[in-house]
């Protein structure tokens, strides 16, 4: 979601929506360049999470160093539609939460079950 205080890079974007720019003779992720310029090197065991969920944002106030597991947990929590068919996950009837905490599309599961029983 683009927030008013997001600073979007003027560089091009890759297929995942991350802004890139030419820096030190190669294309690099713009948010990583901004982080290093402001805070210094990124530890190898951490990665940058966009708190605003806008992958093109380079506002360092919107960035936080986290573990990969935490970044994936936050990304999953912010997901509002299923990736397969776009079913609305803001409706609790469309979300199935497994015992391990992972969420799945209940509507896609119902559709698949109807196909199997035909």
MDAnalysis code that builds the backbone (N, CA, C; Angstrom):
import MDAnalysis as mda
import numpy as np

u = mda.Universe.empty(354, n_residues=118, atom_resindex=np.repeat(np.arange(118), 3), trajectory=True)
u.add_TopologyAttr("name", ["N", "CA", "C"] * 118)
u.add_TopologyAttr("resid", np.arange(1, 119))
u.add_TopologyAttr("resname", ["UNK", "UNK", "UNK", "UNK", "UNK", "UNK", "UNK", "UNK", "UNK", "UNK", "UNK", "UNK", "UNK", "UNK", "UNK", "UNK", "UNK", "UNK", "UNK", "UNK", "UNK", "UNK", "UNK", "UNK", "UNK", "UNK", "UNK", "UNK", "UNK", "UNK", "UNK", "UNK", "UNK", "UNK", "UNK", "UNK", "UNK", "UNK", "UNK", "UNK", "UNK", "UNK", "UNK", "UNK", "UNK", "UNK", "UNK", "UNK", "UNK", "UNK", "UNK", "UNK", "UNK", "UNK", "UNK", "UNK", "UNK", "UNK", "UNK", "UNK", "UNK", "UNK", "UNK", "UNK", "UNK", "UNK", "UNK", "UNK", "UNK", "UNK", "UNK", "UNK", "UNK", "UNK", "UNK", "UNK", "UNK", "UNK", "UNK", "UNK", "UNK", "UNK", "UNK", "UNK", "UNK", "UNK", "UNK", "UNK", "UNK", "UNK", "UNK", "UNK", "UNK", "UNK", "UNK", "UNK", "UNK", "UNK", "UNK", "UNK", "UNK", "UNK", "UNK", "UNK", "UNK", "UNK", "UNK", "UNK", "UNK", "UNK", "UNK", "UNK", "UNK", "UNK", "UNK", "UNK", "UNK", "UNK"])
u.atoms.positions = np.array([
    [0.847, -1.169, 0.000],
    [0.000, 0.000, 0.000],
    [0.894, 1.233, 0.000],
    [0.652, 2.155, -0.898],
    [1.434, 3.375, -0.960],
    [0.885, 4.345, 0.071],
    [1.750, 4.786, 0.967],
    [1.374, 5.756, 1.976],
    [1.896, 7.124, 1.549],
    [1.266, 8.211, 2.030],
    [1.695, 9.545, 1.602],
    [3.166, 9.826, 1.884],
    [3.702, 9.290, 2.955],
    [5.084, 9.585, 3.300],
    [6.079, 8.598, 2.679],
    [5.620, 7.708, 1.812],
    [6.538, 6.824, 1.087],
    [7.347, 7.654, 0.099],
    [8.635, 7.336, -0.008],
    [9.490, 7.947, -1.017],
    [9.777, 6.875, -2.045],
    [9.151, 6.964, -3.202],
    [9.359, 5.950, -4.230],
    [10.570, 6.297, -5.079],
    [11.387, 5.305, -5.321],
    [12.586, 5.480, -6.122],
    [12.215, 5.774, -7.568],
    [13.036, 6.585, -8.223],
    [12.831, 6.867, -9.637],
    [13.443, 5.785, -10.517],
    [14.149, 4.833, -9.915],
    [14.752, 3.749, -10.687],
    [13.691, 2.809, -11.241],
    [14.126, 1.856, -12.028],
    [13.175, 0.896, -12.589],
    [12.824, -0.144, -11.537],
    [11.811, -0.958, -11.805],
    [11.355, -1.975, -10.856],
    [11.523, -3.357, -11.460],
    [11.835, -4.316, -10.593],
    [11.927, -5.688, -11.073],
    [10.530, -6.317, -11.076],
    [10.437, -7.582, -11.447],
    [9.135, -8.257, -11.558],
    [8.412, -8.374, -10.228],
    [9.142, -8.283, -9.121],
    [8.525, -8.359, -7.798],
    [8.115, -6.989, -7.268],
    [8.355, -5.928, -8.029],
    [7.955, -4.586, -7.632],
    [8.996, -3.819, -6.838],
    [10.180, -4.392, -6.648],
    [11.237, -3.694, -5.919],
    [11.921, -2.698, -6.848],
    [12.172, -1.492, -6.329],
    [12.872, -0.471, -7.098],
    [14.357, -0.809, -7.154],
    [14.941, -0.621, -8.320],
    [16.372, -0.833, -8.490],
    [17.002, 0.440, -9.030],
    [18.288, 0.580, -8.787],
    [19.033, 1.685, -9.362],
    [20.464, 1.243, -9.599],
    [21.112, 1.967, -10.496],
    [22.506, 1.680, -10.822],
    [23.372, 2.352, -9.761],
    [24.147, 1.566, -9.012],
    [25.002, 2.085, -7.949],
    [26.259, 1.236, -7.888],
    [27.400, 1.863, -7.785],
    [28.689, 1.159, -7.784],
    [28.850, 0.259, -9.009],
    [28.329, 0.710, -10.151],
    [28.523, -0.014, -11.394],
    [27.622, -1.204, -11.614],
    [26.605, -1.394, -10.760],
    [25.681, -2.514, -10.964],
    [24.291, -2.138, -10.466],
    [23.288, -2.879, -10.941],
    [21.916, -2.650, -10.481],
    [21.770, -3.226, -9.075],
    [21.207, -2.405, -8.169],
    [21.023, -2.837, -6.792],
    [19.626, -2.433, -6.322],
    [19.126, -3.149, -5.328],
    [17.827, -2.820, -4.751],
    [17.933, -1.462, -4.068],
    [17.052, -0.547, -4.460],
    [17.133, 0.842, -4.005],
    [16.974, 0.971, -2.496],
    [16.094, 0.162, -1.889],
    [15.899, 0.278, -0.447],
    [17.142, -0.164, 0.327],
    [17.892, -1.117, -0.220],
    [19.134, -1.548, 0.439],
    [20.204, -0.467, 0.327],
    [20.277, 0.197, -0.825],
    [21.232, 1.297, -1.004],
    [20.901, 2.422, -0.019],
    [19.610, 2.759, 0.114],
    [19.190, 3.816, 1.039],
    [19.537, 3.442, 2.475],
    [19.297, 2.177, 2.857],
    [19.596, 1.732, 4.226],
    [21.091, 1.851, 4.517],
    [21.914, 1.350, 3.613],
    [23.366, 1.383, 3.820],
    [23.865, 2.820, 3.899],
    [23.315, 3.699, 3.078],
    [23.725, 5.105, 3.110],
    [23.384, 5.751, 4.449],
    [22.263, 5.367, 5.034],
    [21.804, 5.970, 6.296],
    [22.365, 5.283, 7.533],
    [22.428, 3.928, 7.515],
    [22.749, 3.177, 8.732],
    [24.020, 2.340, 8.648],
    [24.566, 2.171, 7.480],
    [25.742, 1.323, 7.338],
    [25.369, -0.070, 6.867],
    [26.339, -1.001, 6.874],
    [26.126, -2.334, 6.307],
    [24.964, -3.109, 6.947],
    [24.372, -3.971, 6.126],
    [23.280, -4.840, 6.584],
    [23.903, -6.156, 7.043],
    [23.684, -6.559, 8.298],
    [24.242, -7.834, 8.765],
    [23.748, -8.996, 7.900],
    [24.602, -9.983, 7.690],
    [24.265, -11.091, 6.786],
    [23.091, -11.934, 7.280],
    [22.805, -11.921, 8.586],
    [21.702, -12.730, 9.115],
    [20.376, -11.969, 9.176],
    [20.358, -10.730, 8.671],
    [19.137, -9.925, 8.696],
    [18.796, -9.435, 7.295],
    [17.549, -9.018, 7.131],
    [17.102, -8.436, 5.872],
    [16.211, -7.257, 6.193],
    [15.909, -6.473, 5.181],
    [15.120, -5.261, 5.378],
    [13.648, -5.544, 5.116],
    [12.814, -5.119, 6.068],
    [11.368, -5.237, 5.924],
    [10.798, -3.849, 5.653],
    [9.934, -3.754, 4.634],
    [9.217, -2.512, 4.360],
    [8.001, -2.477, 5.288],
    [8.028, -1.650, 6.300],
    [6.903, -1.560, 7.227],
    [5.654, -1.033, 6.531],
    [5.842, -0.235, 5.477],
    [4.722, 0.321, 4.723],
    [4.174, -0.677, 3.698],
    [4.846, -1.798, 3.489],
    [4.499, -2.860, 2.534],
    [4.627, -2.384, 1.080],
    [5.232, -1.219, 0.844],
    [5.438, -0.687, -0.505],
    [6.867, -1.030, -0.922],
    [7.033, -1.985, -1.804],
    [8.360, -2.477, -2.180],
    [9.212, -1.448, -2.904],
    [8.606, -0.412, -3.461],
    [9.367, 0.618, -4.166],
    [9.791, 1.757, -3.239],
    [9.356, 1.731, -1.983],
    [9.647, 2.806, -1.035],
    [11.109, 2.735, -0.574],
    [11.765, 3.917, -0.545],
    [13.143, 4.001, -0.061],
    [13.247, 4.903, 1.171],
    [12.130, 5.238, 1.783],
    [12.131, 6.036, 3.012],
    [12.672, 5.164, 4.143],
    [13.848, 5.495, 4.665],
    [14.474, 4.633, 5.674],
    [13.658, 4.574, 6.966],
    [12.764, 5.539, 7.181],
    [11.871, 5.474, 8.341],
    [10.844, 4.362, 8.180],
    [10.643, 3.882, 6.964],
    [9.698, 2.797, 6.691],
    [10.389, 1.440, 6.631],
    [11.683, 1.402, 6.876],
    [12.466, 0.171, 6.756],
    [12.941, -0.282, 8.130],
    [13.007, -1.597, 8.309],
    [13.485, -2.152, 9.571],
    [14.256, -3.436, 9.300],
    [15.354, -3.618, 10.022],
    [16.108, -4.867, 9.918],
    [15.412, -5.934, 10.738],
    [15.141, -7.087, 10.124],
    [14.491, -8.209, 10.803],
    [15.078, -9.509, 10.275],
    [14.766, -10.606, 10.954],
    [15.158, -11.916, 10.443],
    [14.260, -12.277, 9.268],
    [14.692, -13.250, 8.488],
    [13.878, -13.702, 7.357],
    [12.535, -14.234, 7.847],
    [12.545, -14.999, 8.946],
    [11.302, -15.567, 9.477],
    [10.311, -14.463, 9.857],
    [10.797, -13.414, 10.500],
    [9.926, -12.310, 10.890],
    [9.393, -11.576, 9.665],
    [10.230, -11.379, 8.667],
    [9.800, -10.720, 7.435],
    [8.692, -11.529, 6.757],
    [8.841, -12.839, 6.704],
    [7.831, -13.699, 6.082],
    [6.543, -13.713, 6.901],
    [6.658, -13.706, 8.234],
    [5.469, -13.682, 9.096],
    [4.685, -12.402, 8.861],
    [5.384, -11.278, 8.831],
    [4.711, -9.998, 8.600],
    [4.067, -9.938, 7.224],
    [4.750, -10.446, 6.214],
    [4.197, -10.445, 4.855],
    [2.919, -11.276, 4.804],
    [2.929, -12.422, 5.470],
    [1.752, -13.282, 5.486],
    [0.585, -12.601, 6.189],
    [0.863, -11.946, 7.301],
    [-0.202, -11.262, 8.039],
    [-0.827, -10.130, 7.244],
    [-0.042, -9.484, 6.388],
    [-0.567, -8.350, 5.631],
    [-1.303, -8.767, 4.362],
    [-1.251, -10.048, 4.035],
    [-1.904, -10.541, 2.815],
    [-3.415, -10.470, 2.975],
    [-4.101, -9.797, 2.052],
    [-5.545, -9.615, 2.153],
    [-6.334, -10.402, 1.113],
    [-5.642, -11.021, 0.144],
    [-6.313, -11.854, -0.848],
    [-5.469, -13.103, -1.092],
    [-6.112, -14.169, -1.544],
    [-5.344, -15.364, -1.872],
    [-4.591, -15.117, -3.173],
    [-3.427, -15.726, -3.283],
    [-2.580, -15.496, -4.455],
    [-3.095, -16.229, -5.690],
    [-3.811, -17.314, -5.482],
    [-4.251, -18.129, -6.609],
    [-5.409, -17.491, -7.368],
    [-6.449, -17.078, -6.649],
    [-7.649, -16.589, -7.333],
    [-8.121, -15.227, -6.835],
    [-7.421, -14.650, -5.884],
    [-7.777, -13.317, -5.405],
    [-8.959, -13.268, -4.458],
    [-9.310, -14.404, -3.821],
    [-10.425, -14.389, -2.873],
    [-10.092, -13.489, -1.684],
    [-11.099, -12.786, -1.205],
    [-10.949, -11.799, -0.134],
    [-10.645, -12.478, 1.203],
    [-9.479, -12.164, 1.772],
    [-9.106, -12.750, 3.067],
    [-9.471, -11.848, 4.236],
    [-10.115, -10.699, 3.945],
    [-10.606, -9.895, 5.060],
    [-11.900, -10.502, 5.610],
    [-12.505, -11.401, 4.838],
    [-13.686, -12.159, 5.289],
    [-13.183, -13.432, 5.963],
    [-13.397, -13.583, 7.265],
    [-12.864, -14.755, 7.986],
    [-13.356, -16.101, 7.445],
    [-14.484, -16.101, 6.740],
    [-14.982, -17.367, 6.175],
    [-14.107, -17.852, 5.028],
    [-13.279, -16.973, 4.464],
    [-12.427, -17.339, 3.332],
    [-11.015, -17.739, 3.738],
    [-10.740, -17.769, 5.034],
    [-9.381, -18.076, 5.494],
    [-9.414, -19.284, 6.409],
    [-8.520, -20.221, 6.120],
    [-8.344, -21.382, 6.970],
    [-6.955, -21.277, 7.592],
    [-6.882, -21.349, 8.920],
    [-5.598, -21.268, 9.615],
    [-5.248, -22.662, 10.113],
    [-4.151, -23.178, 9.617],
    [-3.682, -24.497, 10.038],
    [-3.083, -24.417, 11.440],
    [-2.936, -25.558, 12.123],
    [-2.352, -25.551, 13.474],
    [-0.958, -24.924, 13.540],
    [-0.211, -24.957, 12.425],
    [1.119, -24.347, 12.422],
    [1.063, -22.829, 12.230],
    [-0.141, -22.266, 12.090],
    [-0.312, -20.833, 11.956],
    [-0.385, -20.330, 10.529],
    [-0.079, -21.181, 9.542],
    [-0.134, -20.740, 8.143],
    [-1.578, -20.599, 7.703],
    [-1.820, -19.593, 6.877],
    [-3.170, -19.342, 6.387],
    [-3.325, -19.875, 4.976],
    [-4.495, -20.407, 4.687],
    [-4.829, -20.925, 3.369],
    [-6.199, -20.426, 2.979],
    [-6.458, -20.404, 1.675],
    [-7.731, -19.922, 1.168],
    [-8.799, -21.012, 1.320],
    [-9.779, -20.747, 2.159],
    [-10.854, -21.707, 2.383],
    [-11.731, -21.831, 1.139],
    [-11.941, -20.736, 0.430],
    [-12.767, -20.772, -0.782],
    [-12.108, -21.627, -1.860],
    [-10.796, -21.485, -2.066],
    [-10.097, -22.346, -3.030],
    [-10.202, -23.807, -2.620],
    [-10.116, -24.063, -1.313],
    [-10.254, -25.442, -0.819],
    [-11.651, -25.988, -1.092],
    [-12.688, -25.158, -0.887],
    [-14.062, -25.598, -1.163],
    [-14.254, -25.887, -2.645],
    [-13.703, -25.032, -3.510],
    [-13.818, -25.238, -4.955],
    [-13.135, -26.536, -5.362],
    [-11.944, -26.781, -4.833],
    [-11.206, -28.015, -5.152],
    [-11.966, -29.239, -4.654],
    [-12.572, -29.159, -3.487],
    [-13.352, -30.281, -2.933],
    [-14.555, -30.573, -3.815],
    [-15.251, -29.540, -4.299],
    [-16.395, -29.767, -5.178],
    [-15.952, -30.436, -6.478],
    [-14.800, -30.025, -7.020],
    [-14.286, -30.667, -8.239],
    [-13.975, -32.147, -8.018],
    [-13.382, -32.444, -6.871],
    [-13.021, -33.848, -6.580],
    [-14.246, -34.734, -6.387],
    [-15.345, -34.147, -5.896],
    [-16.529, -34.964, -5.603],
    [-17.499, -35.072, -6.785],
    [-17.170, -34.448, -7.909],
    [-18.060, -34.532, -9.081],
    [-17.902, -35.835, -9.785],
])
